[in-house]
């Protein structure tokens, strides 16, 4: 791609020449020498437009993301997740050298040349999910990030030869991770504020006076009661007498008398007489009559005479 005579060289010309070199020679074609040769200028002259090899790679990566967005915009009306993911994979496989540069070049969102492309990608996916699946813009960005991350990783594994079953495994994974009908989250209407009813003041209750039973009417009406008798009875306070606790008198335990052994009495012989106390002996004799004295009676009378003395 030679530059026309009479026209000044622009950065856009450098990017287009670098894209041609990439398609012909791969990533090695992004060198300053190859791009300058494609433009028909000497290599030192190219530094008036780019800073070097890394700057050329950065411009090519930005152009690649811009081309992908243009390709996806052609399929914007299709609401299928699988169809959108297939188009992303198709762009990566058809432009394998370019996609490899896009994947290995670090781009910052603060880059003034990359920032419009980055914002355009976010807007496209957010509008696509909001239009076809009723997602909010925030939800659309989250689902789009998940979808793009999966497709991007899958394409890199394919480009570096880490798997070969492209269509079968790719379609199955998309259908499992992103079904055709995603659960929507409709906005719930805001509930009206709950109005708390203030309790109404209760009406004043009039005291109910008990009905007085009227005595049976008689011919003679009772005399009107005096004011003192009509006054309510005053209840006298009940004075509680202190309870005097009586001391508990413990009764001494009754001691059982010691059991006395019975004294064995010897049987009286015929010669033993009944003994009577001396004081009662005289009275005993006076009140009893005796028979004719015997020898024993003489002794007995002697004893009586002695007791009288």
C-alpha positions in Angstrom: 0.0 0.0 0.0 2.0 2.9 -1.3 1.2 6.5 -0.3 -0.1 8.7 -3.1 2.1 11.5 -4.1 1.0 15.0 -3.0 -0.8 13.7 0.1 0.5 13.9 3.6 0.7 10.8 5.7 -1.8 10.3 8.6 -2.2 8.0 11.5 -5.1 6.3 9.8 -2.8 5.5 6.9 -0.3 3.9 9.3 -3.0 1.7 10.9 -4.3 0.5 7.5 -0.8 -0.3 6.3 -0.2 -2.2 9.6 -3.4 -4.2 9.2 -2.3 -5.3 5.7 1.2 -6.3 7.1 -0.5 -8.3 9.9 -2.6 -10.3 7.4 0.4 -11.0 5.2 3.2 -11.7 7.8 1.4 -12.2 11.1 2.5 -10.3 14.2 6.0 -9.9 12.8 4.6 -7.6 10.1 3.8 -5.0 12.7 7.4 -3.9 12.9 8.4 -0.4 11.9 10.4 -1.7 8.9 7.5 -3.6 7.4 5.0 -0.9 7.9 7.3 1.8 6.5 8.0 -0.4 3.5 4.2 -0.9 3.0 3.8 2.9 3.1 6.7 3.5 0.7 8.7 5.6 3.2 11.9 5.2 5.1 11.6 3.8 8.7 12.8 7.0 10.4 10.0 8.9 8.8 7.4 6.6 10.4 8.4 7.9 13.9 6.9 11.2 13.0 3.5 9.5 13.3 3.9 6.6 15.8 6.2 6.1 18.7 7.4 2.7 17.7 6.5 -1.0 17.5 4.3 -1.0 20.7 2.4 2.0 19.5 1.6 0.3 16.2 0.3 -2.8 18.1 -1.9 -0.5 20.3 -3.4 1.2 17.2 -4.1 -2.2 15.5 -5.8 -3.6 18.7 -8.1 -0.5 18.9 -9.0 -0.9 15.2 -9.7 -4.6 15.9 -12.3 -3.8 18.7 -13.8 -1.2 16.4 -14.2 -3.8 13.6 -15.8 -6.3 16.0 -18.4 -3.8 17.1 -19.2 -3.1 13.4 -19.7 -6.8 12.8 -21.9 -7.3 15.8 -24.1 -4.3 14.9 -25.2 -6.1 11.8 -26.9 -8.8 13.9 -28.5 -6.5 16.5 -32.0 -7.5 15.7 -31.6 -11.1 16.6 -32.6 -11.7 20.2 -30.9 -15.1 20.7 -27.9 -15.3 23.1 -26.6 -18.2 21.1 -26.6 -16.2 17.8 -24.9 -13.3 19.3 -22.2 -15.5 20.9 -21.7 -17.3 17.6 -21.1 -14.0 15.8 -18.4 -13.0 18.3 -16.7 -16.4 17.8 -17.0 -16.1 14.0 -15.2 -12.7 14.1 -12.4 -14.2 16.2 -11.9 -17.3 14.0 -12.0 -15.3 10.7 -9.5 -12.8 12.0 -7.3 -15.0 14.1 -4.0 -12.9 13.8 -5.9 -9.7 14.5 -7.8 -11.3 17.5 -4.5 -12.5 18.9 -3.2 -8.9 18.9 -6.4 -7.7 20.5 -6.2 -10.3 23.2 -2.5 -9.7 24.1 -2.4 -5.9 24.0 -3.1 -4.0 27.2 -5.5 -1.1 26.6 -6.5 1.4 29.3 -10.0 2.9 29.4 -8.3 6.2 30.1 -6.7 6.1 26.6 -8.4 8.9 24.6 -8.2 6.8 21.4 -9.7 3.7 23.1 -12.2 5.3 25.4 -14.9 5.9 22.6 -14.6 2.3 21.5 -14.9 1.0 25.0 -18.0 3.1 25.7 -19.6 2.0 22.4 -19.2 -1.7 23.4 -20.9 -1.1 26.7 -23.7 0.8 25.2 -24.3 -1.8 22.5 -24.6 -4.8 24.9 -26.6 -2.8 27.4 -29.2 -1.8 24.8 -29.3 -5.3 23.3 -30.2 -7.0 26.7 -32.6 -4.2 27.6 -34.4 -4.4 24.3 -34.7 -8.1 23.9 -34.8 -9.4 27.5 -36.1 -6.4 29.5 -33.0 -6.0 31.6 -32.1 -2.8 33.3 -28.9 -1.0 32.0 -27.0 -2.3 35.0 -28.2 -5.8 34.6 -27.4 -5.7 30.9 -23.8 -4.7 31.6 -23.3 -7.6 34.0 -24.8 -10.2 31.7 -22.8 -8.8 28.8 -19.6 -9.0 30.7 -20.2 -12.6 31.6 -21.1 -13.5 27.9 -18.1 -11.7 26.5 -15.7 -13.2 29.0 -16.8 -16.7 28.2 -16.7 -16.3 24.4 -13.3 -14.5 24.7 -11.8 -17.3 26.8 -13.2 -20.0 24.5 -11.8 -18.4 21.4 -8.3 -18.1 22.9 -8.3 -21.8 23.8 -9.3 -22.6 20.2 -6.7 -20.3 18.7 -3.9 -21.8 20.8 -5.0 -25.4 19.9 -6.2 -26.3 23.4 -9.5 -27.8 22.2 -11.0 -28.9 18.8 -14.7 -29.6 19.4 -15.8 -26.1 18.5 -19.5 -26.0 17.6 -20.8 -28.8 19.8 -19.2 -27.8 23.1 -19.7 -24.1 22.4 -23.4 -24.3 21.7 -24.0 -26.5 24.7 -22.2 -24.2 27.0 -24.0 -21.1 25.8 -27.5 -22.8 26.1 -26.7 -23.9 29.7 -25.2 -20.6 30.9 -27.4 -18.2 28.9 -30.9 -19.7 28.2 -33.1 -18.2 25.6 -35.5 -16.8 28.2 -33.6 -15.3 31.1 -35.6 -14.5 34.2 -36.7 -10.9 34.1 -36.9 -8.6 37.1 -39.9 -6.3 36.6 -40.0 -3.2 38.7 -42.5 -3.6 41.5 -44.8 -0.6 42.0 -43.9 1.4 45.0 -46.2 0.7 47.8 -48.1 3.7 49.1 -47.0 5.0 52.5 -48.8 3.4 55.3 -50.9 5.9 57.1 -51.2 5.2 60.8 -54.6 6.1 62.2 -54.4 8.1 65.4 -56.6 6.6 68.1 -59.8 8.6 68.6 -60.4 9.9 72.1 -62.8 7.8 74.0 -66.0 9.6 75.1 -66.2 10.4 78.8 -68.1 7.7 80.7 -70.8 8.9 83.1 -70.8 7.0 86.4 -73.8 4.7 86.6 -75.6 5.1 89.9 -77.0 1.9 91.4 -80.8 1.8 91.6 -82.1 1.9 95.1 -84.8 -0.6 95.9 -88.0 1.2 96.9 -89.9 -0.4 99.8 -93.5 -1.4 99.4 -95.8 1.6 99.6 -97.8 1.7 102.8 -100.4 4.0 104.1 -97.9 5.6 106.5 -94.7 7.0 104.9 -91.5 6.6 107.0 -90.0 9.6 108.5 -87.2 11.2 106.5 -83.8 10.2 107.6 -81.5 12.7 109.0 -78.3 13.8 107.2 -76.2 11.8 109.6 -78.1 8.6 108.9 -77.9 9.2 105.1 -74.1 9.7 105.2 -72.2 6.6 104.2 -70.9 4.4 106.9 -67.3 4.9 107.8 -65.6 1.7 108.1 -63.4 1.5 111.1 -59.9 0.3 110.4 -59.4 -3.2 111.6 -56.6 -3.4 114.1 -54.9 -6.6 114.0 -53.7 -7.9 117.4 -50.2 -9.1 117.4 -50.1 -12.8 117.7 -48.3 -13.7 121.0 -46.5 -16.9 120.6 -46.6 -19.0 123.7 -43.3 -20.5 124.7 -43.2 -24.1 124.1 -42.7 -25.9 127.4 -40.9 -29.1 126.9 -42.1 -31.8 129.3 -39.4 -33.8 130.9 -39.4 -37.3 129.6 -41.0 -39.6 132.0 -38.5 -42.0 133.4 -39.7 -45.5 133.8 -39.1 -46.9 137.3 -36.5 -49.5 137.5 -38.0 -52.8 137.6 -37.6 -54.4 141.1 -36.9 -58.0 141.2 -39.5 -59.8 143.4 -38.0 -61.0 146.7 -38.6 -64.6 147.2 -40.5 -65.2 150.5 -39.8 -68.1 152.5 -42.8 -70.2 153.5 -43.9 -69.7 157.1 -43.7 -72.5 159.4 -46.2 -73.4 162.1 -44.1 -71.9 164.8 -43.8 -68.5 163.0 -46.5 -66.0 164.2 -48.0 -63.0 162.4 -46.2 -59.9 163.5 -48.1 -56.7 164.2 -46.7 -53.3 164.8 -46.5 -52.3 168.4 -48.9 -49.4 168.3 -51.6 -51.4 166.7 -51.0 -54.5 168.7 -53.1 -53.5 171.7 -56.1 -52.5 169.6 -55.8 -55.6 167.8 -55.9 -57.7 170.8 -58.8 -55.7 172.4 -61.1 -56.2 169.5 -60.6 -59.9 169.3 -61.7 -62.6 171.6 -59.5 -65.5 172.4 -60.1 -69.0 173.8 -58.9 -70.3 177.1 -55.4 -69.5 177.7 -52.8 -71.9 176.9 -49.2 -72.0 177.4 -48.7 -69.8 174.5 -51.3 -67.5 175.7 -49.4 -66.8 178.9 -46.5 -65.6 176.8 -48.9 -63.5 174.8 -50.5 -61.9 177.9 -47.1 -61.1 179.2 -46.2 -59.3 176.0 -49.5 -57.2 176.3 -48.7 -56.2 179.8 -45.3 -55.0 178.8 -46.8 -53.0 175.9 -49.2 -51.2 178.3 -46.4 -50.0 180.5 
